[in-house]
Amino acid sequence: MSPSDSNLIILFDGACNLCNAWVDFILNRDPAGKFRFAALQSDAGRNLLARYSRSAEDLDTVFLIEGGACYDKSTAVLRITRQLGGVCLVMYAFIAVPRPIRDAVYTFIARRRYQWFGKRDTCRTPTAGESERFIVDSEGGRR
């Protein structure tokens, strides 16, 4: 499956413990496999960002590619919760908060995430059960 086969792709900081916990949260609530993932540090992540004229150096945000558009920060998180449905759908109500306020809170947390939650020495490696959900660079196999 190529990145274009999925219209819901999450790009995340693969070394960030908070970001990896977020990916685990999504994987546990998305048994249908609507979402696919790529680390921002991977070739696949950088290539996807380049398609949307986004900087591969911006590791302080999660990105969501949905329906041909690329969302970041709080908007990406809220759109993800909307897609997850169930109890997560309640979080989408925060979309009514003006984006500058939402993004200020997001940025406050993002700038402190390594200090609060830690950082891995290397990017996340998907387990055998997760590998179909991850878009990795050519060195890792799947695309």
C-alpha positions as CSV (number, residue, x, y, z in Angstrom):
1,M,0.0,0.0,0.0
2,S,1.5,3.4,-0.9
3,P,0.9,6.7,1.0
4,S,-1.6,7.8,-1.7
5,D,-3.7,4.7,-0.9
6,S,-4.7,6.2,2.5
7,N,-6.3,9.5,3.0
8,L,-5.5,9.6,6.8
9,I,-1.8,9.8,7.5
10,I,-0.3,10.9,10.8
11,L,3.2,12.3,10.8
12,F,4.8,12.3,14.2
13,D,8.1,12.8,16.0
14,G,9.3,9.2,16.2
15,A,11.8,9.9,19.0
16,C,9.3,11.6,21.3
17,N,7.7,9.5,24.1
18,L,4.6,11.6,24.2
19,C,4.1,11.3,20.5
20,N,4.6,7.6,20.6
21,A,2.1,7.3,23.4
22,W,-0.3,9.2,21.1
23,V,0.3,6.8,18.3
24,D,-0.4,3.9,20.7
25,F,-3.6,5.6,21.8
26,I,-4.7,5.9,18.1
27,L,-3.7,2.3,17.2
28,N,-5.7,1.0,20.2
29,R,-8.8,2.9,19.1
30,D,-8.6,2.4,15.3
31,P,-9.1,-1.4,14.8
32,A,-10.3,-0.7,11.2
33,G,-7.0,0.8,10.3
34,K,-8.1,4.1,9.0
35,F,-4.9,5.8,10.0
36,R,-1.4,5.2,8.7
37,F,1.8,6.6,10.3
38,A,5.2,7.9,9.4
39,A,7.9,9.4,11.6
40,L,8.8,13.0,10.7
41,Q,12.5,11.9,10.7
42,S,12.0,9.2,8.1
43,D,12.5,9.7,4.3
44,A,8.8,8.9,3.9
45,G,7.8,11.6,6.4
46,R,10.1,14.2,4.8
47,N,8.7,13.3,1.4
48,L,5.1,13.6,2.5
49,L,5.8,17.0,4.1
50,A,7.5,18.2,1.0
51,R,4.3,17.5,-1.0
52,Y,2.5,20.0,1.2
53,S,5.3,22.5,1.3
54,R,5.9,21.8,5.0
55,S,9.2,21.9,6.8
56,A,10.8,18.6,7.7
57,E,12.6,20.4,10.5
58,D,9.4,21.1,12.4
59,L,9.4,18.3,14.9
60,D,7.3,20.3,17.4
61,T,4.0,19.3,15.8
62,V,2.0,16.4,14.7
63,F,0.7,16.5,11.1
64,L,-2.5,14.9,9.7
65,I,-2.9,14.4,6.0
66,E,-6.6,14.1,5.3
67,G,-8.4,14.4,2.0
68,G,-5.5,16.1,0.2
69,A,-4.9,18.7,2.9
70,C,-2.2,18.8,5.6
71,Y,-3.2,19.9,9.1
72,D,-0.9,20.6,12.1
73,K,-0.8,21.3,15.8
74,S,-4.2,21.4,17.6
75,T,-6.2,21.2,14.4
76,A,-4.5,17.9,13.5
77,V,-5.1,16.5,17.0
78,L,-8.8,17.5,17.0
79,R,-9.4,16.1,13.5
80,I,-7.8,12.8,14.6
81,T,-10.1,12.6,17.6
82,R,-13.1,13.3,15.3
83,Q,-12.1,10.3,13.1
84,L,-11.6,8.0,16.1
85,G,-15.2,8.7,17.2
86,G,-16.7,7.3,20.4
87,V,-15.7,9.1,23.6
88,C,-12.8,10.8,21.6
89,L,-15.4,12.7,19.6
90,V,-16.1,14.8,22.7
91,M,-12.6,16.3,22.3
92,Y,-13.6,17.7,18.9
93,A,-15.7,20.3,20.6
94,F,-12.5,22.2,21.3
95,I,-12.4,23.1,17.6
96,A,-14.8,25.9,18.7
97,V,-11.9,27.5,20.6
98,P,-10.1,30.0,18.4
99,R,-7.0,28.4,16.7
100,P,-4.5,30.9,18.1
101,I,-5.5,29.9,21.7
102,R,-5.6,26.1,20.9
103,D,-2.2,26.3,19.2
104,A,-0.7,28.3,22.0
105,V,-1.6,25.5,24.5
106,Y,-0.3,22.9,22.0
107,T,3.0,24.8,21.5
108,F,3.4,25.2,25.3
109,I,3.2,21.4,25.7
110,A,5.2,20.6,22.6
111,R,8.2,22.7,23.7
112,R,8.3,20.8,27.0
113,R,7.5,17.3,25.9
114,Y,11.0,15.9,26.0
115,Q,11.6,17.4,29.5
116,W,8.2,16.0,30.8
117,F,7.9,12.7,28.9
118,G,11.4,11.9,27.7
119,K,12.9,11.1,24.4
120,R,14.1,7.9,22.7
121,D,17.6,7.6,21.2
122,T,16.1,6.3,18.0
123,C,12.7,6.5,16.2
124,R,10.0,4.1,16.9
125,T,10.2,0.7,15.1
126,P,6.7,-0.7,14.4
127,T,6.0,-4.2,15.8
128,A,5.2,-7.0,13.4
129,G,1.5,-6.4,14.1
130,E,1.8,-2.7,13.4
131,S,4.0,-2.8,10.3
132,E,1.2,-2.5,7.8
133,R,0.1,0.7,9.4
134,F,3.5,2.5,9.1
135,I,5.0,4.1,6.0
136,V,8.7,3.8,6.4
137,D,11.7,4.8,4.3
138,S,13.3,2.4,1.8
139,E,15.8,1.2,4.4
140,G,13.0,-0.1,6.6
141,G,11.1,-1.9,3.8
142,R,7.4,-0.8,3.6
143,R,6.3,2.2,1.7
